[in-house]
Amino acid sequence: MVLKKLLDYFFSTWSNIAILRVLSSLKTPLSGREIAKLSGMSAPSALQSLSSLENFNLIISL
């Protein structure tokens, strides 16, 4: 049940999906602004989603 809720949360927003797609296709570290540009969203929106994904330990900040 917990996994289902986590998956629902991660995939419920377009921004989370866009960021995960960008990160899954690249092997090098990127800045938040680079991720925003590649995912087609504003920097503040990307940073908010990145923070959310980091809080759930899906991504790590270097």
DSSP file (Angstrom, degrees, kcal/mol; ACC not computed):
  #  RESIDUE AA STRUCTURE BP1 BP2  ACC     N-H-->O    O-->H-N    N-H-->O    O-->H-N    TCO  KAPPA ALPHA  PHI   PSI    X-CA   Y-CA   Z-CA
    1    1 A M     >        0   0    0      0, 0.0     4,-2.0     0, 0.0     5,-0.2   0.000 360.0 360.0 360.0 -40.7    0.0    0.0    0.0
    2    2 A V  H  >  +     0   0    0      1,-0.2     4,-2.3     2,-0.2     5,-0.2   0.916 360.0  51.7 -63.7 -42.7    2.8    2.4    0.8
    3    3 A L  H  > S+     0   0    0      1,-0.2     4,-2.8     2,-0.2     5,-0.2   0.905 107.9  52.5 -60.5 -42.0    4.5    1.8   -2.5
    4    4 A K  H  > S+     0   0    0      1,-0.2     4,-2.5     2,-0.2    -1,-0.2   0.910 109.7  48.4 -60.9 -42.7    1.3    2.5   -4.4
    5    5 A K  H  X S+     0   0    0     -4,-2.0     4,-2.1     2,-0.2    -1,-0.2   0.895 111.9  49.4 -66.0 -39.6    0.9    5.8   -2.5
    6    6 A L  H  X S+     0   0    0     -4,-2.3     4,-2.8     2,-0.2     5,-0.2   0.935 112.3  47.1 -64.7 -45.3    4.5    6.8   -3.3
    7    7 A L  H  X S+     0   0    0     -4,-2.8     4,-2.3     1,-0.2    -2,-0.2   0.903 110.5  53.1 -63.2 -40.7    4.1    5.9   -7.0
    8    8 A D  H  < S+     0   0    0     -4,-2.5     4,-0.3    -5,-0.2    -1,-0.2   0.912 112.5  45.7 -58.6 -42.3    0.8    7.8   -7.1
    9    9 A Y  H >< S+     0   0    0     -4,-2.1     3,-1.0     2,-0.2     4,-0.4   0.946 113.5  47.0 -67.3 -48.8    2.5   10.9   -5.7
   10   10 A F  H 3< S+     0   0    0     -4,-2.8     3,-0.4     1,-0.3    -2,-0.2   0.872 120.4  37.6 -63.4 -37.9    5.6   10.7   -7.9
   11   11 A F  T 3< S+     0   0    0     -4,-2.3    -1,-0.3    -5,-0.2    -2,-0.2   0.293  94.7  85.6 -99.6  10.8    3.7   10.3  -11.1
   12   12 A S  S <  S+     0   0    0     -3,-1.0     2,-0.4    -4,-0.3    -1,-0.2   0.685  85.4  58.8 -84.0 -17.7    0.8   12.6  -10.3
   13   13 A T  S  > S-     0   0    0     -4,-0.4     4,-1.7    -3,-0.4     5,-0.2  -0.912  72.9-139.7-118.4 142.1    2.5   15.7  -11.5
   14   14 A W  H  > S+     0   0    0     -2,-0.4     4,-2.7     1,-0.2     5,-0.2   0.872 103.1  57.9 -60.2 -38.7    3.9   16.5  -14.9
   15   15 A S  H  > S+     0   0    0      1,-0.2     4,-2.4     2,-0.2    -1,-0.2   0.899 104.7  49.1 -64.8 -41.5    6.9   18.2  -13.4
   16   16 A N  H  > S+     0   0    0      2,-0.2     4,-2.4     1,-0.2    -1,-0.2   0.924 113.6  47.1 -62.4 -43.4    8.0   15.1  -11.5
   17   17 A I  H  X S+     0   0    0     -4,-1.7     4,-2.2     2,-0.2    -2,-0.2   0.924 111.8  50.2 -64.0 -45.0    7.6   12.9  -14.6
   18   18 A A  H  X S+     0   0    0     -4,-2.7     4,-2.1     1,-0.2    -1,-0.2   0.909 112.5  47.0 -61.4 -42.9    9.5   15.4  -16.8
   19   19 A I  H  X S+     0   0    0     -4,-2.4     4,-2.7     1,-0.2     5,-0.2   0.922 111.3  50.3 -66.5 -44.3   12.4   15.6  -14.3
   20   20 A L  H  X S+     0   0    0     -4,-2.4     4,-2.0     1,-0.2    -1,-0.2   0.868 109.8  52.2 -63.2 -35.3   12.7   11.8  -13.9
   21   21 A R  H  X S+     0   0    0     -4,-2.2     4,-1.1     2,-0.2    -1,-0.2   0.935 111.2  46.4 -64.3 -45.9   12.7   11.4  -17.7
   22   22 A V  H >X S+     0   0    0     -4,-2.1     4,-0.7     1,-0.2     3,-0.6   0.948 115.0  46.2 -61.0 -48.9   15.6   13.9  -18.0
   23   23 A L  H >< S+     0   0    0     -4,-2.7     3,-0.6     1,-0.2    -1,-0.2   0.836 109.8  53.9 -66.4 -32.5   17.6   12.4  -15.2
   24   24 A S  H 3< S+     0   0    0     -4,-2.0    -1,-0.2    -5,-0.2    -2,-0.2   0.741 107.5  51.6 -74.3 -20.7   17.1    8.8  -16.5
   25   25 A S  H << S+     0   0    0     -4,-1.1     2,-0.3    -3,-0.6    -1,-0.2   0.569 106.1  60.8 -92.4  -8.5   18.4    9.7  -19.9
   26   26 A L    <<  -     0   0    0     -4,-0.7     4,-0.1    -3,-0.6     0, 0.0  -0.858  54.5-163.2-121.5 154.6   21.6   11.3  -18.7
   27   27 A K        +     0   0    0     -2,-0.3    -1,-0.1     2,-0.1    -4,-0.1   0.471  68.0  81.5-110.5  -6.3   24.6   10.0  -16.8
   28   28 A T  S    S-     0   0    0      1,-0.1     2,-0.1    -5,-0.0    -2,-0.1  -0.735  85.9-101.3-104.2 150.4   26.2   13.4  -15.8
   29   29 A P        -     0   0    0      0, 0.0     2,-0.3     0, 0.0    -2,-0.1  -0.393  40.9-164.8 -65.6 144.7   25.2   15.6  -12.9
   30   30 A L        -     0   0    0     -2,-0.1     2,-0.1    -4,-0.1    -7,-0.0  -0.925  18.2-116.6-129.1 154.1   23.1   18.7  -13.8
   31   31 A S     >  -     0   0    0     -2,-0.3     4,-2.3     1,-0.1     5,-0.2  -0.423  35.2-106.8 -80.1 165.6   22.2   21.9  -12.1
   32   32 A G  H  > S+     0   0    0      1,-0.2     4,-2.3     2,-0.2     5,-0.1   0.882 121.9  51.3 -59.7 -38.9   18.6   22.6  -11.3
   33   33 A R  H  > S+     0   0    0      2,-0.2     4,-2.5     1,-0.2    -1,-0.2   0.884 108.6  50.7 -67.3 -38.5   18.5   25.2  -14.0
   34   34 A E  H  > S+     0   0    0      2,-0.2     4,-2.5     1,-0.2    -2,-0.2   0.915 111.2  48.5 -64.4 -41.9   19.9   22.8  -16.6
   35   35 A I  H  X S+     0   0    0     -4,-2.3     4,-2.0     2,-0.2    -2,-0.2   0.911 110.6  51.8 -63.5 -41.9   17.2   20.2  -15.5
   36   36 A A  H  X>S+     0   0    0     -4,-2.3     5,-2.3     2,-0.2     4,-1.0   0.935 111.4  46.8 -59.5 -47.1   14.6   22.9  -15.8
   37   37 A K  H ><5S+     0   0    0     -4,-2.5     3,-0.6     1,-0.2    -2,-0.2   0.930 113.9  46.7 -62.1 -46.8   15.7   23.8  -19.4
   38   38 A L  H 3<5S+     0   0    0     -4,-2.5    -1,-0.2     1,-0.2    -2,-0.2   0.795 115.0  46.8 -67.6 -28.0   15.9   20.2  -20.5
   39   39 A S  H 3<5S-     0   0    0     -4,-2.0    -1,-0.2    -5,-0.2    -2,-0.2   0.544 111.7-119.0 -92.6  -7.1   12.5   19.4  -19.1
   40   40 A G  T <<5S+     0   0    0     -4,-1.0     2,-0.3    -3,-0.6    -3,-0.2   0.826  72.4 111.3  78.8  32.2   10.8   22.5  -20.5
   41   41 A M  S   <S-     0   0    0     -5,-2.3    -1,-0.3    -6,-0.2    -2,-0.1  -0.838  72.3 -85.1-131.4 170.7    9.7   24.1  -17.3
   42   42 A S     >  -     0   0    0     -2,-0.3     4,-2.4     1,-0.1     5,-0.2  -0.362  38.1-116.5 -72.6 155.6   10.6   27.2  -15.2
   43   43 A A  H  > S+     0   0    0      1,-0.2     4,-2.8     2,-0.2     5,-0.2   0.915 113.7  51.8 -60.6 -45.1   13.5   27.0  -12.8
   44   44 A P  H  > S+     0   0    0      0, 0.0     4,-1.9     0, 0.0    -1,-0.2   0.908 111.6  47.4 -60.7 -39.6   11.3   27.6   -9.7
   45   45 A S  H  > S+     0   0    0      2,-0.2     4,-2.2     1,-0.2    -2,-0.2   0.917 113.6  47.9 -65.7 -42.6    9.0   24.8  -10.7
   46   46 A A  H  X S+     0   0    0     -4,-2.4     4,-3.0     1,-0.2     5,-0.2   0.918 110.9  50.7 -64.4 -43.1   11.8   22.4  -11.4
   47   47 A L  H  X S+     0   0    0     -4,-2.8     4,-2.2     1,-0.2    -1,-0.2   0.868 109.2  51.7 -64.4 -35.6   13.5   23.3   -8.1
   48   48 A Q  H  X S+     0   0    0     -4,-1.9     4,-2.0    -5,-0.2    -1,-0.2   0.933 113.4  43.7 -65.5 -45.2   10.3   22.6   -6.2
   49   49 A S  H  X S+     0   0    0     -4,-2.2     4,-2.8     2,-0.2     5,-0.2   0.896 112.3  53.0 -67.1 -39.9    9.9   19.2   -7.8
   50   50 A L  H  X S+     0   0    0     -4,-3.0     4,-2.4     1,-0.2    -1,-0.2   0.910 109.0  50.0 -60.9 -41.9   13.6   18.4   -7.3
   51   51 A S  H  X S+     0   0    0     -4,-2.2     4,-2.1    -5,-0.2    -1,-0.2   0.912 111.1  49.0 -62.1 -42.6   13.3   19.2   -3.7
   52   52 A S  H  X S+     0   0    0     -4,-2.0     4,-1.0     2,-0.2    -2,-0.2   0.924 112.3  47.2 -63.5 -45.5   10.2   17.0   -3.4
   53   53 A L  H  <>S+     0   0    0     -4,-2.8     5,-2.4     1,-0.2     6,-0.8   0.857 111.6  51.9 -65.5 -35.0   12.0   14.1   -5.1
   54   54 A E  H ><5S+     0   0    0     -4,-2.4     3,-1.8     1,-0.2    -1,-0.2   0.873 102.3  59.2 -68.9 -36.8   15.0   14.6   -3.0
   55   55 A N  H 3<5S+     0   0    0     -4,-2.1    -1,-0.2     1,-0.3    -2,-0.2   0.804 107.6  46.8 -61.5 -28.4   12.9   14.5    0.2
   56   56 A F  T 3<5S-     0   0    0     -4,-1.0    -1,-0.3    -3,-0.2    -2,-0.2   0.274 116.2-117.6 -95.3  10.0   11.8   11.0   -0.8
   57   57 A N  T < 5S+     0   0    0     -3,-1.8    -3,-0.2     2,-0.2    -2,-0.1   0.757  79.4 125.1  60.2  28.1   15.4    9.9   -1.6
   58   58 A L  S   <S+     0   0    0     -5,-2.4     2,-0.3     1,-0.2    -4,-0.2   0.780  80.2  18.7 -81.9 -29.0   14.6    9.3   -5.3
   59   59 A I  S    S-     0   0    0     -6,-0.8     2,-0.4    -9,-0.2    -2,-0.2  -0.921  74.6-141.3-133.6 161.0   17.4   11.7   -6.2
   60   60 A I        -     0   0    0     -2,-0.3     2,-0.4    -3,-0.1    -6,-0.0  -0.963  14.3-128.7-125.8 146.6   20.4   13.1   -4.4
   61   61 A S              0   0    0     -2,-0.4    -2,-0.0     1,-0.1     0, 0.0  -0.755 360.0 360.0 -90.8 133.8   21.9   16.5   -4.5
   62   62 A L              0   0    0     -2,-0.4    -1,-0.1     0, 0.0    -2,-0.0   0.424 360.0 360.0-100.8 360.0   25.6   16.7   -5.2
